[in-house]
Amino acid sequence: MAELRKLIGHTFGSRLIQSATAFILSILIARWLGAEGKGLAALLVLNLSFSVMVQNLVGGGALVHLLPKYGWPVLKVFSLAWSILASALTGIIIYFWSNPILPFWALFLLGVLLNLSTLYQHVLLGFNKVKNANRMLLWQSLGLFFGVLIWYLIQGGFSLKAYAILLGIGYGVGLISGFIYVGKNYPAKAFQWKAFQDTLKLGLFSQAANIFQLGNYRLSYYFLEAYVNTATVGVYSLAVNLAEVLWLPARSMATVLYAKVSNQPELDQENIKTTLSLTRYSVLITSFGVLVLCMIPDSFHQWVFGEGFQGIQKTIWWLSPGIMALALSNNLSHYLNGQGKILQNTYASGLGLLATILGCTLLIPRFGLVGAAQTASLSYLTSCIFLMLRHRNLIKTD
């Protein structure tokens, strides 16, 4: 347990630095580009994240679960080839479906860098090298952060295209560090076609859950853009960025738990106790953060981010139930993933997506910014209730 606490502390510290740099960048981008520019930047990152969703069909969370069984040399060929193909497929979709600020080749290149960076993060978690996975993400975050600062100091200005270039640099830094951390010191195992079959099978279930979850997190952005305007997307994305800071403890605990459960499935009773203990800590810490964030007035937000960012406090109020639901369900979800019971998370995310679609069609057209926050909380609460019930039933069954 002492080693687990050290890993959680290391993960939390690393993610705290990442969140601090991301928060500072949010302030700078909001001030330099305004609410509409912030909205366009958020939509660019969202579009790129769809590439990761497709890539993770073969090289995602399933990889963490299967690496201890099959080894990296066996899984590497499938994962790397699919990462590049996924970047091309999603680049084409984004280019023709949305109104991209970048040409296709730039979307493809950004997709490749992001996908490969994400792939190597999963490899490190699969080897239970949690600290190196943390360092890799930290280098990626710092690469973007210092790149933005240097660009602004040299150019004396900033634009969306500059942001896209610097995203690529950040992803590239993360990929190089991940490649170095993985190295060549991994156990060699005999090639098996079953490795590909299992990766695809688990990947399909896992990515169905992740795609549903991405819809739960971000589908409201597109509805806000359609029913209100891009500037409102910028305001809402900023409120979500603030809320995501409160998930740091829960996500740090969940990342470590995931690696532990995947690599030590034989210690299931211990893993169950650890999961419940971490969940209690997660809820307690997050509830304190929610109280503090809810008390910050709009006048302070406008002073920090600019006059165009109005209504953040009320948005946070409506996001609060969802924030607490995610703090409660995060460890439960990662425990089930680590056990290979990925289908349960797919069901939970699917139910959450149904709630999201319902909220987006009924609440956002009527209430706008507040409707998006209400939709998010409805979705997260729906998924959380399902996961609590399934986790309880699975423990009884086992």
Secondary structure, DSSP 4 states (H G I P E B T S, - for coil): -HHHHHHHHHHHHHHHHHHHHHHHHHHHHHHHHHHHHHHHHHHHHHHHHHHHHHHHHHHSHHHHHHHHHH-HHHHHHHHHHHHHHHHHHHHHHHHHHS--SS-HHHHHHHHHHHHHHHHHHHHHHHTT-HHHHHHHHHHHHHHHHHHHHHHHHHHS---HHHHHHHHHHHHHHHHHHHHHHH-S-S------HHHHHHHHHHHHHHHHHHHHHHHHHHHHHHHHHHHT-HHHHHHHHHHHHHHHHHTHHHHHHHHHHHHHHHH-TT-HHHHHHHHHHHHHHHHHHHHHHHHHHHHS-HHHHHHHH-TT---HHHHHHHHHHHHHHHHHHHHHHHHHHHTT-HHHHHHHHHHHHHHHHHHHHHTHHHHTHHHHHHHHHHHHHHHHHHHHHHHHHHHHH-
